[in-house]
Amino acid sequence: MVLFPVSKKQVGNKEYNNMNIDPVSDYLTRVRNAIGASHRVVEIPASNLKKEITKILFDQGYILSYKFIDDDVQGKIKIALKYDKVTNDSVIKKIQRVSKPGLRRYVDHNNIPRILNGLGISIVSTSHGLMTGKQAKFNNVGGEVLCYVY
Protein backbone atom coordinates (compact mmCIF):
# COMPACT_ATOMS: atom_id res chain seq x y z
CA MET A 1 0.00 0.00 0.00
CA VAL A 2 1.45 3.34 -1.12
CA LEU A 3 0.21 6.34 0.78
CA PHE A 4 2.15 9.03 -1.03
CA PRO A 5 2.76 8.36 -4.72
CA VAL A 6 5.94 9.98 -5.92
CA SER A 7 5.32 10.27 -9.65
CA LYS A 8 1.75 11.57 -9.63
CA LYS A 9 0.08 14.61 -8.16
CA GLN A 10 -3.60 14.75 -7.32
CA VAL A 11 -5.39 18.06 -7.65
CA GLY A 12 -9.07 17.93 -6.96
CA ASN A 13 -10.51 14.92 -8.77
CA LYS A 14 -7.80 14.87 -11.44
CA GLU A 15 -4.49 13.04 -11.29
CA TYR A 16 -1.49 14.61 -13.03
CA ASN A 17 1.87 13.12 -13.82
CA ASN A 18 4.79 15.26 -12.72
CA MET A 19 5.34 16.87 -16.09
CA ASN A 20 6.75 20.29 -16.53
CA ILE A 21 4.80 22.95 -18.37
CA ASP A 22 7.81 25.12 -19.25
CA PRO A 23 10.95 23.07 -19.92
CA VAL A 24 13.21 26.11 -20.36
CA SER A 25 12.23 27.50 -16.95
CA ASP A 26 12.82 24.07 -15.43
CA TYR A 27 16.29 23.96 -17.02
CA LEU A 28 17.22 27.43 -15.79
CA THR A 29 15.85 26.74 -12.30
CA ARG A 30 17.83 23.51 -11.96
CA VAL A 31 21.03 25.32 -12.96
CA ARG A 32 20.23 28.24 -10.63
CA ASN A 33 19.51 25.89 -7.70
CA ALA A 34 22.70 23.89 -8.31
CA ILE A 35 24.72 27.11 -8.31
CA GLY A 36 23.02 28.26 -5.11
CA ALA A 37 23.88 24.94 -3.44
CA SER A 38 27.47 25.09 -4.84
CA HIS A 39 27.10 21.79 -6.70
CA ARG A 40 29.77 20.96 -9.26
CA VAL A 41 27.49 18.85 -11.49
CA VAL A 42 23.79 19.12 -12.30
CA GLU A 43 21.69 16.54 -14.16
CA ILE A 44 18.76 17.72 -16.28
CA PRO A 45 16.21 15.82 -18.41
CA ALA A 46 17.14 16.28 -22.06
CA SER A 47 15.33 17.80 -25.00
CA ASN A 48 16.65 19.27 -28.25
CA LEU A 49 16.03 22.82 -27.00
CA LYS A 50 17.87 22.18 -23.72
CA LYS A 51 20.77 20.62 -25.62
CA GLU A 52 21.11 23.74 -27.77
CA ILE A 53 21.00 26.02 -24.71
CA THR A 54 23.71 23.87 -23.11
CA LYS A 55 25.92 24.13 -26.22
CA ILE A 56 25.54 27.92 -26.22
CA LEU A 57 26.43 28.17 -22.51
CA PHE A 58 29.51 26.01 -23.13
CA ASP A 59 30.62 27.98 -26.20
CA GLN A 60 30.29 31.27 -24.29
CA GLY A 61 32.31 29.92 -21.34
CA TYR A 62 29.57 29.80 -18.70
CA ILE A 63 29.85 26.05 -18.02
CA LEU A 64 32.91 23.84 -17.76
CA SER A 65 31.69 20.83 -19.74
CA TYR A 66 28.58 18.85 -20.58
CA LYS A 67 27.62 15.33 -21.54
CA PHE A 68 24.50 14.06 -23.28
CA ILE A 69 23.41 10.71 -21.85
CA ASP A 70 21.00 8.76 -24.05
CA ASP A 71 18.97 6.27 -22.07
CA ASP A 72 15.92 4.38 -23.25
CA VAL A 73 13.40 7.06 -22.29
CA GLN A 74 14.28 10.73 -22.69
CA GLY A 75 17.96 11.14 -22.06
CA LYS A 76 19.77 13.39 -19.63
CA ILE A 77 22.22 16.25 -19.75
CA LYS A 78 25.05 16.31 -17.21
CA ILE A 79 26.49 19.78 -16.84
CA ALA A 80 29.71 20.56 -14.96
CA LEU A 81 29.31 24.07 -13.61
CA LYS A 82 32.20 26.52 -13.77
CA TYR A 83 33.51 28.27 -10.67
CA ASP A 84 36.23 30.88 -10.17
CA LYS A 85 39.41 29.24 -8.88
CA VAL A 86 40.31 32.04 -6.47
CA THR A 87 36.97 33.15 -4.99
CA ASN A 88 35.07 29.90 -5.64
CA ASP A 89 32.13 31.96 -6.96
CA SER A 90 30.09 30.73 -9.89
CA VAL A 91 30.81 32.15 -13.33
CA ILE A 92 27.05 32.51 -13.82
CA LYS A 93 25.97 35.38 -11.60
CA LYS A 94 22.38 35.46 -12.81
CA ILE A 95 20.34 33.38 -15.21
CA GLN A 96 16.91 34.84 -15.89
CA ARG A 97 13.94 33.70 -18.00
CA VAL A 98 12.58 36.48 -20.22
CA SER A 99 9.91 35.09 -22.53
CA LYS A 100 7.41 33.05 -20.53
CA PRO A 101 4.47 30.89 -21.65
CA GLY A 102 2.04 33.53 -20.41
CA LEU A 103 3.89 36.45 -21.99
CA ARG A 104 6.10 35.76 -24.97
CA ARG A 105 8.75 38.37 -25.82
CA TYR A 106 9.69 38.73 -29.46
CA VAL A 107 12.21 41.22 -30.83
CA ASP A 108 13.50 42.12 -34.27
CA HIS A 109 17.22 42.32 -34.99
CA ASN A 110 17.36 46.05 -34.20
CA ASN A 111 15.90 45.65 -30.70
CA ILE A 112 17.89 42.69 -29.36
CA PRO A 113 18.97 43.78 -25.87
CA ARG A 114 22.58 44.16 -24.75
CA ILE A 115 23.14 42.51 -21.39
CA LEU A 116 25.39 44.36 -18.93
CA ASN A 117 26.74 46.51 -21.76
CA GLY A 118 27.93 43.45 -23.67
CA LEU A 119 29.32 41.43 -20.74
CA GLY A 120 26.36 39.03 -20.60
CA ILE A 121 24.43 37.16 -23.27
CA SER A 122 20.84 36.79 -24.30
CA ILE A 123 19.72 33.51 -25.87
CA VAL A 124 17.33 34.02 -28.77
CA SER A 125 15.22 31.42 -30.55
CA THR A 126 15.18 32.40 -34.22
CA SER A 127 14.03 30.84 -37.47
CA HIS A 128 17.69 29.83 -37.98
CA GLY A 129 17.86 28.03 -34.63
CA LEU A 130 18.99 29.03 -31.17
CA MET A 131 21.78 31.62 -30.96
CA THR A 132 23.09 34.42 -28.80
CA GLY A 133 21.80 37.95 -29.20
CA LYS A 134 25.08 39.06 -30.82
CA GLN A 135 24.88 36.29 -33.40
CA ALA A 136 21.23 37.11 -34.15
CA LYS A 137 22.06 40.78 -34.61
CA PHE A 138 24.97 39.89 -36.90
CA ASN A 139 22.73 37.59 -38.99
CA ASN A 140 19.92 40.21 -39.08
CA VAL A 141 17.31 37.86 -37.59
CA GLY A 142 14.97 38.46 -34.70
CA GLY A 143 13.08 35.99 -32.60
CA GLU A 144 11.96 35.06 -29.10
CA VAL A 145 14.28 36.10 -26.28
CA LEU A 146 14.44 33.03 -24.05
CA CYS A 147 16.80 34.13 -21.28
CA TYR A 148 19.60 36.38 -20.08
CA VAL A 149 22.83 34.98 -18.66
CA TYR A 150 25.53 36.99 -16.90
N, C-alpha and C positions, 0 to 999 in steps of 0.2 A: 504494500500500500504506500503510495507516494502522496505526501501531503502538499508539498510545494514543488510543482513541476518547474524545471529549470528552463526548458526551451520554449515554453508557451506562457502567454500573459492573458489573463482573463479580465475583460473590461465589460461590465454589465453582463449581458447574456451572450456576448460574442467572445470567441477565443482567438487570439492573434499569435502567430509565430513571432519570435523576436527578429523581425526584419527591420532594416533601417530605411527610413523614408529618403534621407539625403545622404548618399554615400560620400560625397566630398566633405561635408561637415563632419561625418564620422571619422574620416581619414585625418582631417586637421585636428580634431579633438583628441584622437589617440596620440598623435605626435605631440600636441601641446601638453597632454597629461604625462607622457613619458619624460618630456623635458622638465616639467615641474617636479617629478619624482626622481630626477637625475638618473634615469635608466640609460644604459648604453645602447640597448637594442629594443626595438618595438616591432611587434608582429601585427600585420593588418590584413584582413581579407582582401583578396585581389579582385580587380576588374581592369579593363583596358584603360579607363580614364585614370584610375589610381596609379597604374603603371606609368602612364605618361607624366603625371605630376611628379612621381618619384624620380624619373629620368631628368626632368627639368631641375628639381632640387639638387640632384647630384651634379649635373653639369654646371650649375651656378655656385657650387661649393657649400651648400647648406647642410648636406649630409655626407658622412664619411664613405659609406658604401651601401649597396642594397643587393638583395638576392630574391629572385622570383622562384617560389617553390610551387610546382605543379603537383597537386594531389588529385585524387579521383573526383572531388566535388568542385570546388571553386578555385582553389589555389590560395597562396598566401604571399605576402611581401614582407621580408625581413629587412628592416632598415637599421643601420648602425648610425646613431646620431653623433654629430660632431661637436666636440667641446674644446674650449681654449685650453692650451697646455699649462699656461701660467695661472690664470684665475679660475680655471675649471668651470667657467660659465659656458652656456650653450651658445653656439654660433647663431641659432635662430632666437632672436629676442622676442619677436611677435609674429604670429601666423594667424591671419584674420580672414574669415569668410566675407565676401562682398556681395555677390549675387546669390540670393537665397530662393528656395522654391516659392515662397510667397511674394517675393519682390525681385524679379530678375533685373540685372543691370547690364545693359548693352551700351557700347561706345563705338564710335567710328575711329578711324586711325588718327584723326586730328585731336581727339579728346581722351586718348589713353593716358591715365594718370602717371606721373612720376612719383615714385615712393622714396621718401626721405632725400629728395633732391638727387635721385639717381643711385643712392646707396642700397636701396631695396629693390625687390622685383614685384611685378604683378603678373599673375598667370592668367592668360586670356584664351578662351576657347573660340577658335575661328573656323572658317570654312576650310582652311588649310591645315587644321589640326590644332593641338594645344601648343602654345608658345608663350614666351615672356612678352611683356608689353613692349620692350625695345625691339624685339624681332618683329612683332606685329606692326609697329610703326614703320620699321624699315621696309617691310613687305607691302605697306599701304593696305592693310586689312584690319577691319574692326571685328568685334565679337563680344562675347559675354565675359565680363571680368569675374573670374572665379574667386581669387584670393590675393591677398598681399602677404609678402614674406619679407621680413627684415630683422 
